[in-house]
Amino acid sequence: MTTQLSSDEARNTRKARQTRVSNPRTSVTRMTKKAQLIRLLQRKDGADVTAISKKLGWQPHTTRAALTGLRKAGYEIVSARSGNGDPSRYRIAAEPAKAG
């Protein structure tokens, strides 16, 4: 049994196929969460755990573990407290030397 598509459905199906062909997924650059974390920490003021967790969709303990992982990978991460009750802000002070 074959079902016939209405002209609108057929046009929409052709349009969807054309969209997929003209926009291959390989052309989209994907940014990893590690890269997003590094970018957040490279900002002049850095970022606090709450902001990082919210941006990346992580729990606070996951964020702190990721900061530890970056330290183990050779990043120098410094924390600064404002003194007025705001949370500590973390930023990258130095990146690991590139091998090669």
Secondary structure, 3 states (H helix, E strand, C coil): CCCCCCHHHHHHHHHHHHHHHHCCHHHCCCCCHHHHHHHHHHCCCCEEHHHHHHHHCCCHHHHHHHHHHHHHCCCEEEEECCCCCCCCEEEEEECCCCCC
